[in-house]
Amino acid sequence: MTEANPYESLQEQIDEAADFLDIPRDHIERLKRPERVLETTLSVEMDDGSVEVFDAYRSQFNGDRGPYKGGIRYHPGVSRDEVKALSGWMVYKCAAVDIPYGGGKGGIEIDPSEYSEGELERITRSFAKELRPLIGVDRDIPAPDVNTGQREMNWIKDTYETMEGTTAPGVITGKAIDSGGSAGRVEATGRSVMLTTREAYDHFGKDISEATVAVQGYGNAGAIAARLLDDLGADIVAASDSAGAIYNPDGLAERAAREHKFETGQLTGFEGATEEFSNEELLTMDVDVLIPAALENAIDAELAERVQADMIVEAANGPLTPDADYVLTERDVAVFPDILANAGGVIVSYFEWVQNRQRMSWTEERVNSELERYVEDAFDAMVEAHETHGTPNYRTAMYAVALQRVQNAAEEAGIWP
């Protein structure tokens, strides 16, 4: 497997979209780089009294369209280049779905499974203390990401509010409902994956109920996308997590598979599967729709040559390397990009932020209805750009839409001397 540098991948994607737009090259260079990156060291006392040191980051990529917005992940692979890339993807994701945010991203280089809840709380609060000068309701609004969730967001919110001596629920999104969270937030990313897949099938004049689907990665986004597509009548024939993949040509009983994973911690061993194999084999299965929902660089050029799916809908951030994108474009495999497909999380985070600022809450029905409208509008804008500009694929079309919106905001504001 070829590992692409995610920051370089982002810059290639921007360059490809810029070729179809009338934006000066010096402006493009500005839009390819973060405005600032915090790199900090956290020294935290462990349960046994020892002190461990952790590297942590927060990248604020671009704020032309509004406050920086983006998640915080806990993973051993977190690096400076990774958070720079992810914060850049957030800029163009927010612009793609037309919400008034810039892009940010943060993370701690850590395997959270190796630490107790008390240790994770102290690590999280230590990071929140370092983030305090940067974040704020109108400055930078973090959210959950890989290996973080409501618990960590609640800790960050409480740390910030305690140190600032105020109440500011809008400083963070992805919180628990009782701490100012939004209905529909947990399902949001998986729901936008489902909506993008549904819109793609409508666009191609196909029936989603006849689709066979393979989902690589059965965390929050992958599992919820699988359930919602199953509800539309699609057959989820394969799914995988870090332990391996399961398969049933007649369709997996999705809810039973999810319950098995909840009880055992993995999909393998599920009685409703007729076969088990590796994650890589799942990525090359002969299915109608492939949903990569794990981490970056899941599919490189070599693997892309063996992909048999007719369509890829990206639930993960950056699951294809740029070389894989080129191969799949040449092979006429339709790829619907992450900055649209997994944007449900940031869209509903935006709704949560709006509710916090208004000091009111929306019903889940309203949240899901508004989310559907945003995804549909973004999909239509992408298709229009694809047809108008003659872009080679849908990713370039979506980036062209997003890049132009960010550039418009920058021009309207002007560049300071």
TACORWO-V6658 format. One record per pair of residues at least 12 apart in sequence whose C-alpha atoms are under 10 Angstrom apart, sorted by the first residue. I is the first residue (numbers start at 1). J is the second residue. Records with the same first field share a line. If there is no record, write none. Layout:
BEGIN
I=J, J
END
This chain:
BEGIN
1=280, 297, 298, 299, 300, 301, 302, 303
2=297, 298, 299, 300, 301, 302, 303, 321, 323
3=296, 297, 298, 299, 300, 321
4=296, 297, 300, 318, 320, 321, 322, 323
5=81, 82, 85, 296, 297, 321, 322
6=81, 82, 83, 84, 85, 86, 89, 296, 297, 317, 318, 319, 320, 321, 322
7=32, 33, 80, 81, 82, 83, 84, 85, 86, 87, 88, 89
8=32, 81, 82, 84, 85, 321, 322
9=85, 297, 318, 320, 321, 322, 323
10=32, 33, 84, 85, 86, 87, 88, 89, 318, 321, 322
11=28, 29, 31, 32, 33, 85, 88, 89
12=32, 322
13=32, 89, 322, 325, 395, 396, 399, 400
14=28, 29, 31, 32, 88, 89, 92, 396, 399, 400, 402, 403
15=28, 29, 31, 32, 396, 399, 400
16=391, 392, 395, 396, 397, 399, 400
17=389, 391, 392, 395, 396, 397, 398, 399, 400, 401, 402, 403, 404
18=396, 399, 400, 403, 404
19=389, 391, 396, 400
20=385, 388, 389, 390, 391, 396, 397, 400
21=389, 400, 401, 403, 404
22=404
23=403, 404, 407, 408
24=407
27=407, 410, 411
28=403, 407
30=62
31=61, 62, 64, 88, 91, 92, 403, 406, 407, 410
32=61, 62, 84, 85, 88
33=60, 61, 62, 84, 85, 87, 88
34=59, 60, 61, 62, 63, 83, 84, 85, 87, 88, 103, 104
35=59, 60, 61, 62, 63, 84, 104
36=58, 59, 60, 61, 62, 84, 104
37=57, 58, 59, 60, 61, 80, 83, 84, 87, 104, 105, 106
38=56, 57, 58, 59, 60, 80, 106, 130, 131, 134
39=55, 56, 57, 58, 59, 79, 80, 106, 107, 130
40=54, 55, 56, 57, 58, 108, 127, 130, 131
41=53, 54, 55, 56, 57, 108, 126, 127, 130
42=54, 55, 56, 108, 122, 123, 124, 125, 126, 127, 129, 130
43=55, 122, 123, 126, 127
44=119, 120, 122, 123, 124, 125, 126, 127
45=119, 122, 123
46=115, 116, 118, 119, 120, 122, 123
47=115, 116, 118, 119
52=123
53=109, 123
54=108, 109, 110, 123, 127
55=78, 79, 80, 107, 108, 109, 110, 127
56=72, 73, 74, 78, 79, 80, 83, 106, 107, 108, 109, 110, 127, 130
57=72, 73, 78, 79, 80, 81, 82, 83, 84, 105, 106, 107, 108, 109, 127, 130, 131
58=70, 71, 72, 80, 83, 84, 87, 104, 105, 106, 107, 108, 127, 130, 131, 134, 135, 142
59=80, 81, 82, 83, 84, 85, 86, 87, 88, 103, 104, 105, 106, 107
60=83, 84, 87, 88, 90, 91, 102, 103, 104, 105, 106, 134, 139, 140
61=83, 84, 85, 86, 87, 88, 89, 90, 91, 102, 103, 104, 105
62=87, 88, 90, 91, 92, 101, 102, 103, 104, 406, 410
63=91, 100, 101, 102, 103, 104, 139, 140, 406, 409, 410
64=91, 100, 101, 102, 103, 405, 406, 407, 408, 409, 410, 411, 412, 413, 414
65=91, 94, 95, 98, 99, 100, 101, 102, 103, 405, 406, 407, 408, 409, 410, 413
66=91, 94, 99, 100, 101, 102, 103, 138, 139, 140, 409
67=100, 101, 102, 103, 104, 135, 136, 137, 138, 139, 140, 141
68=87, 90, 91, 94, 100, 101, 102, 103, 104, 105, 134, 135, 136, 137, 138, 139, 140, 141, 142
69=87, 90, 91, 94, 100, 101, 102, 103, 104, 105, 135, 139, 140, 141, 142, 143, 172, 173, 346, 349, 350
70=83, 86, 87, 88, 89, 90, 91, 94, 101, 102, 103, 104, 105, 106, 140, 141, 142, 143, 144, 145, 172, 173, 345, 346, 349
71=83, 86, 87, 90, 103, 104, 105, 106, 107, 141, 142, 143, 144, 145, 146, 148, 149, 153, 172, 173, 174, 345, 346
72=104, 105, 106, 107, 108, 142, 143, 144, 145, 146, 147, 148, 149, 152, 153
73=105, 106, 107, 108, 109, 110, 143, 144, 145, 146, 147, 148, 149
74=106, 107, 108, 109, 110, 111, 112, 113, 124, 144, 145, 146, 147, 148
75=107, 108, 109, 110, 111, 112, 113, 145, 146, 147, 148
76=107, 108, 109, 110, 111, 112
77=107, 108, 109, 110, 111
78=106, 107, 108, 109, 110, 111
79=106, 107, 108, 109
80=106, 107, 109
82=105, 106, 107, 296
83=104, 105, 106, 107, 108
84=103, 104, 105, 106
85=104, 105, 317, 318
86=103, 104, 105, 106, 296, 317, 318
87=102, 103, 104, 105, 106
88=102, 103, 104, 105
89=102, 103, 104, 105, 317, 318, 338, 339, 399
90=102, 103, 104, 105, 317, 338, 339, 343, 346
91=103, 104, 105, 339, 402, 403, 406
92=339, 340, 398, 399, 400, 401, 402, 403, 404, 405, 406
93=337, 338, 339, 340, 341, 342, 343, 344, 346, 347, 398, 399, 402, 403
94=339, 340, 343, 346, 347, 350, 402, 405, 406
95=339, 340, 378, 398, 399, 401, 402, 403, 404, 405, 406
96=339, 340, 343, 374, 375, 377, 378, 379, 381, 382, 397, 398, 399, 400, 401, 402, 403, 404, 405, 406
97=339, 340, 343, 344, 346, 347, 371, 373, 374, 375, 376, 377, 378, 379, 381, 382, 398, 401, 402
98=347, 374, 375, 377, 378, 401, 402, 405, 406
99=346, 347, 350, 351, 374
100=350
101=138, 139, 140, 141, 346, 350
102=139, 140, 141, 406
103=140, 141, 142
104=140, 141, 142, 143
105=140, 141, 142, 143, 144, 145
106=127, 131, 142, 143, 144, 145
107=127, 145, 146, 148
108=123, 124, 127
110=123, 147
111=147
112=147, 148
113=147
117=151
120=152, 155
121=151, 152, 155, 156
122=155
123=152
124=148, 151, 152, 153, 155, 156, 159
125=152, 155, 156, 157, 158, 159, 160
126=156, 159
127=156, 159
128=152, 153, 155, 156, 157, 158, 159, 160, 163
129=156, 159, 160, 163
131=156, 160
132=156, 159, 160, 161, 163, 164
133=160
135=160, 171, 172
136=160, 168, 169, 170, 171, 172
137=168, 169, 170, 171, 172, 353, 356, 357
138=170, 171
139=171
140=171, 172
141=170, 171, 172, 173, 349, 350, 353
142=156, 157, 170, 171, 172, 173, 174, 349
143=156, 171, 172, 173, 174, 175, 345, 346, 349
144=172, 173, 174, 175, 345, 346, 349
145=174, 345
146=219, 220, 294, 295
147=219
148=174
149=173, 174, 175, 176, 186
150=173, 174, 175, 176, 177, 179, 181, 186
151=174, 175, 176
152=174, 175, 176
153=171, 172, 173, 174, 175, 176, 179, 181
154=169, 172, 173, 174, 175, 176, 178, 179, 180, 181
155=175
156=171, 172, 175
157=169, 170, 171, 172, 173, 175, 179
158=179
160=172
168=180, 356, 357
169=181, 352, 353, 355, 356, 357, 359
170=349, 350, 352, 353, 354, 355, 356, 357, 358, 359
171=353, 356, 357
172=349, 352, 353, 356
173=185, 345, 346, 348, 349, 350, 351, 352, 353, 356
174=186, 345, 346, 348, 349, 352, 353
175=349, 352
177=352, 361
180=352, 353, 355, 356, 359, 360, 361
181=348, 349, 351, 352, 353, 355, 356, 361
182=348, 349, 350, 351, 352, 353, 354, 355, 356, 361, 362, 363, 364, 367
183=348, 351, 352, 361, 362, 363, 364, 365, 366, 367, 368
184=344, 345, 348, 349, 351, 352, 362, 363, 364, 365, 366, 367, 368, 371
185=344, 345, 346, 347, 348, 349, 351, 352, 364, 367, 368
186=220, 221, 224, 344, 345, 348
187=220, 221, 223, 224, 225, 228, 344, 345, 348, 368
188=220, 221, 224, 225, 342, 343, 344, 345, 346, 347, 348, 349, 367, 368, 371
189=220, 221, 222, 224, 225, 315, 316, 341, 342, 343, 344, 345, 346, 347, 348
190=219, 220, 221, 222, 223, 224, 225, 226, 227, 228, 229, 293, 315, 341, 342, 343, 344, 345
191=221, 222, 224, 225, 226, 227, 228, 229, 341, 342, 343, 344, 345, 368, 371, 372, 375
192=221, 224, 225, 228, 315, 340, 341, 342, 343, 344, 345, 347, 368, 371, 372, 374, 375, 376
193=221, 222, 224, 225, 226, 228, 229, 291, 293, 313, 314, 315, 316, 336, 337, 338, 340, 341, 342, 343, 344, 375
194=221, 222, 224, 225, 226, 227, 228, 229, 230, 231, 232, 291, 313, 315, 341, 342, 344
195=225, 228, 229, 340, 341, 342, 344, 371, 372, 373, 375, 376, 379
196=313, 314, 336, 337, 340, 341, 342, 343, 372, 375, 376, 378, 379
197=225, 229, 289, 291, 311, 312, 313, 314, 336, 341
198=229, 232, 376
199=375, 376, 379, 380
200=311, 313, 334, 335, 336, 379, 383
201=311
203=379, 380, 383
207=232, 233, 234
208=229, 230, 232, 233, 234, 235, 288, 289
209=229, 230, 231, 232, 233, 234, 235
210=232, 233, 234, 235, 288
211=229, 230, 232, 233, 234, 235, 236, 237, 287, 288, 289
212=229, 230, 233, 234, 235, 236, 237, 238, 249, 250, 251, 286, 287, 288, 289, 290, 309
213=226, 229, 230, 234, 235, 236, 237, 238, 239, 251, 285, 286, 287, 288, 289, 290, 291, 309, 311, 312
214=226, 235, 236, 237, 238, 239, 240, 245, 246, 247, 251, 282, 283, 284, 285, 286, 287, 288, 289, 290, 291, 292, 309, 312
215=236, 237, 238, 239, 240, 241, 245, 279, 282, 283, 289, 290, 291, 292, 293, 294, 313, 315
216=238, 239, 240, 241, 242, 244, 245, 279, 280, 282, 283, 290, 291, 292, 293, 294, 295, 298, 315, 316
217=239, 240, 241, 242, 244, 245, 279, 291, 292, 293, 294, 295, 315, 316
218=239, 240, 241, 242, 245, 258, 261, 266, 267, 292, 293, 294
219=240, 241, 242, 258, 261, 293, 294
220=293
221=291, 292, 293, 294, 315, 316, 342, 344, 345
222=239, 240, 241, 291, 292, 293, 294, 314, 315, 316
223=239, 240, 254, 255, 257, 258, 293
224=254, 255, 258
225=291, 293, 315, 342
226=238, 239, 254, 255, 258, 291
227=253, 254, 255, 258
228=254
229=254
230=251, 252, 253, 254, 255
231=254
234=251, 288, 289
235=248, 249, 250, 251, 252, 253, 254, 287, 288
236=248, 249, 250, 251, 252, 253, 254, 287, 289
237=249, 250, 251, 252, 253, 254, 273, 285, 287
238=250, 251, 252, 254, 273, 275, 276, 277, 282, 283, 285, 287, 290
239=252, 254, 257, 267, 268, 273, 276, 279, 282, 283, 290, 291, 292
240=266, 267, 268, 276, 277, 278, 279, 280, 282, 283, 292, 293, 294
241=261, 265, 266, 267, 268, 278, 279, 293, 294
242=266, 267, 268, 278, 279, 294
243=265, 266, 267, 268, 277, 278, 279
244=266, 267, 268, 269, 276, 277, 278, 279, 280, 281, 282
245=266, 267, 268, 269, 273, 275, 276, 277, 278, 279, 280, 281, 282, 283
246=267, 268, 269, 270, 271, 272, 273, 274, 275, 276, 277, 278, 279, 282
247=268, 270, 272, 273, 274, 275, 276, 277, 282
248=272, 273, 274, 275, 276
249=273, 274, 275, 287
250=273, 274
251=272, 273, 274
252=270, 271, 272, 273, 274
253=270, 271, 272, 273
254=272
256=270, 271, 272
257=269, 270, 271, 272, 273
258=270
260=272
279=298
280=298, 299, 303, 307
281=303, 306, 307
282=307
283=298, 299, 303, 304, 306, 307, 308, 309
284=299, 303, 304, 305, 306, 307, 308, 309
285=306, 307, 308, 309
286=306, 307, 308, 309, 310
287=307, 308, 309, 310, 311
288=308, 309, 310, 311, 312
289=308, 309, 310, 311, 312, 313, 334, 335
290=307, 308, 309, 310, 311, 312, 313, 314, 315, 335
291=309, 311, 312, 313, 314, 315, 316, 319, 336, 341
292=312, 313, 314, 315, 316, 317, 318, 319, 320, 338
293=313, 314, 315, 316, 317, 318, 319, 338, 342
294=314, 315, 316, 317, 318, 319
295=315, 316, 317, 318, 319, 320
296=316, 317, 318, 319, 320, 321
297=316, 317, 318, 319, 320, 321, 322, 324
298=316, 318, 319, 320, 321, 324
299=318, 319, 320, 321, 322, 323, 324, 325
300=319, 320, 321, 322, 323, 324, 325, 327
301=320, 321, 322, 323, 324, 325, 326, 327, 328
302=323, 324, 327
303=320, 324, 327
304=320, 321, 323, 324, 325, 326, 327, 328, 329, 331, 333
305=324, 327, 328, 330, 331
306=328
307=327, 328, 331, 333
308=333
309=333, 334
310=328, 331, 332, 333, 334, 335
311=328, 332, 333, 334, 335, 336
312=328, 333, 334, 335, 336, 337
313=334, 335, 336, 337, 338, 340, 341, 342
314=335, 336, 337, 338, 339, 340, 341, 342
315=336, 337, 338, 339, 340, 341, 342, 343, 344
316=337, 338, 339, 341, 342
317=337, 338, 339, 341, 342, 343
318=337, 338, 339
319=337, 338
320=335, 337, 338
325=393, 395
326=392, 393
328=393
329=392, 393, 394
330=392, 393
332=392, 393
333=393
334=393, 394, 395
335=393, 394, 395
336=379, 382, 393, 394, 395, 398
337=393, 394, 395, 396, 397, 398, 399
338=395, 398
339=395, 398, 399, 402
340=374, 375, 376, 378, 379, 382, 395, 398, 399
341=375, 378, 379
342=375
343=371, 374, 375
344=368, 371, 372, 374, 375
345=371
347=367, 370, 371, 372, 374, 375
348=367, 368, 370, 371
351=367, 370, 371
352=367
378=398, 401, 402
379=394, 398
380=398
381=397, 398, 401, 402
382=394, 395, 396, 397, 398, 399, 400, 401, 402
383=397, 398
384=397, 398, 401
385=397, 398, 399, 400, 401
386=398, 400, 401
END
